Amino acid sequence: MSPAGPDTPDLDYSVADHVAVITLNRPHHKNAFTLEMVDAWAEALWQAERDPDVRVVVVTGAGNAFCSGVDLDVFAERERTPWSEKTLLTSRIHQVAFAAEALTKPYIAAVNGVAVGAGMDMALMADIRIAAASARFSEGYIRVGLVPGDGGCWYLPRIVGTAAALRLLWTGDFVGADEALALGLVSAVHPDDELGSAVQAFAARLATQPPIAVQLIKRAVREGERHDLRTALDLISSHQAVVTSTRDSQEAMAAFREKRPGTYTGR
């Protein structure tokens, strides 16, 4: 049995059938996050990474929104100085980005409604975004005279390209699900009432793949974004040597030859 999740009523964490689900749970505020929520979010990602039973992680929102960003009413109550603002971001809010970067397992954002400002940035941290037809995205910082505070200027150009990213960052325009799909911002769009089952089916499919190979593929892709071809090929030769020595690799080969589903243990 997986350990209990982070202790906060505003974020739910559950594990079933090798899939961990993080649910932002402030639907009455469109899942705008508090400091306690981002602390719990980062801890949930670290917990999923440490848990050998977890093979895939999904994040979504309760109600009809994914995340509308920072709860400005909560943050407005704080005394603000340049140093306190920087420290707040690096020591608290950015911990979600650091935990997501360290996550070796597939990380899927099921975007079930609006993802605005820091909420959009949080969705960009996932490996894959799957959207409901009603989903809408906006890097809305410019509308309130701010710069993207949670990695939008880093993630977005890598996903949609520099020109498209700058258009979205400079205007704060909303992008609907179909345009997001055309831009490559999301990988699939489903009717609102089918999003949950579609994401669940996709996550379940990934969870039935050999988990070590899945993790090494993710590592190779992420490292490949930072290195040249020769370095990437040297890395993959090491990964290949490691993965072929695992029981899961041997089971996958046997299952392929015998035309049956494989059974994998992560060893």
N, C-alpha and C positions, 0 to 999 in steps of 0.2 A: 504494500500500500504506500502511495506517495505521501509525504509529509503535508501537514496543513499549510494553507497559503498565508500570505501576509495578513495581518490583523487590522483591517479597516473596513467599515461598512460601505465605503465608496468605491471599492475595487474588489471584485470576486475573482478567485483563483481556484480552478478545479482541474483534475486530471482523470481521464478515462480513456482506456484503449490506446495508451501511449501518446495521447494528445493533451497538452496543457492548454487551457483556455483562460485568458485574462479578459475580464469584462469590466469596462469602466462603468461605474454604477451611480451616476448622478443625473439621471434622465431629466429631472425637473430643471437642470441647469445645462442641458445639452452636453452633459459630461465634461463641462469645463473643469479643469483640475485644480486641486489645492496642493499645498506642499506635502500634506500627508499622503495624497494620492500618488504623487510622483515618487515619493519614497517607497510606497508599496509596489508601484509599477516596476521600479528598478529591482527591488528585492524579489518580485515574482519572476523576473527574467533570470536573475542569478540562481534562484531556486530551481527553475526549469533546467538550467544548464547543469546543475549539480545532480539532478535526479536521474539515475540511470533508466528509470521507467519511462521518462519523457523522450519522445523522438521528434515531435513537431510542436510548435507553439503558435497559437492563434490569439490575436488581440482584436476585440470588437467593442462596440458601445451598447449600453442598454437603451431601450426606447428607440427613437427615430433619428438619433445622431450618433456619429462616431466620437468626435471630440471637437468642441468649439474653442479649444485653446485654454489659456490661463483664465481663471476666474478673477476678473479685474476687480470686483468688489472686495474679495478677500485680500488681494495684494495691495489694494489702495489703502488698507488700514496700517500698513507698515511704514516706518520712517525710512525714507529713501535717500541714499547718497550714492555717488558714483561707485565707491568701493563696495557698498552693501549690495548694489545691483549686480556687479560683476561676481561677487562672492555667492550670491543667491543662485545665479545661473550655473556657475561651475561646481559648486558644492552640493546642489540639490537637483535642479531641473536637468542639467546635463548628465546626471548619473543614469538616466534612462538611455541616452545615446551610448554611453560607455558600456552599459550592460548589454544593449542590443548588438553592439559591435563585437563583444566578446562571445556572444551566443553562437555556438557551433552547429546548432540544429536549425532546420528550416523555420522561418519566422514569417507568418502570414498575417496581414492586416485585412480583416473583413470590414470594409468601410460601408456601414449601413445607413449613412446619412451625411450630414455636413461634416467636413474636416477643414477647420479654419485656423489660420495662424499657426500657433504651436501645435494645434491638433493635426494640421496637415503635415507639419514637420515630423510629428510622431509617427504618422502613417508612412512617411518616406523612409523611416528607419527599417521597416520590414523588408524582407527579401522580395516578397511578392504582395501586391495589393489586388484584392478582388472586391468589386464594387456592386452595390445595389443600384438599380436603375435610377433611384432618387438621390444617389450620392452627389455631392457637390464639393468641390475643392477650391480653396482660396488661400493664397499667401497674403493675408489681409493686413499685414503690418504697416504697409505704406499708408493705409487709410487713417491710421492713428499716429503717423509720424515716427514710426519705429523701423528698425531693421530686423530681419528674421533672427530671432534669438535662440533657436533650437536646432540649427543646422541646415535650414532651408537653402542657404546660399551654397552649401557644400553638396547636399544630396540631390537637389533638383536638377542642376546641369548634368550630372552623371546619369540621370534617368531619362530626361527629355531633350538634352542638348542645350548648349549655351543660349542660343537666340530665343528659343521657346521659354527657357527658364527666366531669362531677363524680362521677357514680356509679362510673365505672370508675376514676377517679383516687383516690377516697377509699377504695374497697374493695380494689383490686388484683385483683378477680375476673377469672377467665379467661373469654374470649368465644370460642366456637367459630366455625367458618366460616359456618354458616347464620345465626347471630345477627349476626355481623359484616356479612353481606350485608344483613340487615334494617335494621341501623343505618346503612348507607351507608358503613361503614368500608372495605369492599371492593366492587368493581364486578362481580365475577363469581367463582363457585366452580366448580372442576373436580375430577373424580376425581384422586387423587394421581398415577396413572400417565399422566394426560393433561395435567397442568399445563404441563409444558415445551413440548409441541407447541402448546397453546392460546395460550400467551404468545408463542411464536415466530411463530405465524400472525398474531396481533394486531399485534405489532411490525413484521412484514413488511408488513402492510397500511398501517400508518402511514408506513413508509419509502417506499412507492410514491406517497404523496400529495405535492403540491407543497410542498417543504420550507420555503420562505420563508413561505407562507401558514400552514403548521402552526405555525411559530415565532411569527408575529405574532398568531395566535389565542391561543396560550398567554400571550403578553405582555399582550394585551388583557384576558384573564380575570384574570390575576394583578393587573394594575393596577386593574381594575374592583373588586376586593375592597377597595381602599384609597381609592377616589374616588367622587364623586357621579356621577349620570347624565350631566350636561352635560359634565363632564370626560371621562368614558368615551367619549361620542359624539364629542367633539372629537378624542380620541386615535384612535378607529377611523377617522375621516375621513382622518387622515394616513396610517394604515396602508393604507387602501384605495387612496389615491393612489399610494403606493409600490408596493404589490403589483401593481396593474394595469399598471405600467410594466415588469414583469419578463418575461423570456422564458418562465418557467414558467407564468405566468398566461395568456399568449397560447397556449401549447401546451395548457393545460387546456381553454381555450375551444374550440380546434380539435378536440381529442380528444372533447369532449362532443358537438359538432356531427356529427362523423364516426363517433360511436358506437364508439370504440376506446379502449384503455388509453393513458394519457398517458405520456410519457417526460420525466423532469424532471432538471435539472442543478443546481438551487439557484442559478440566476441570473435 
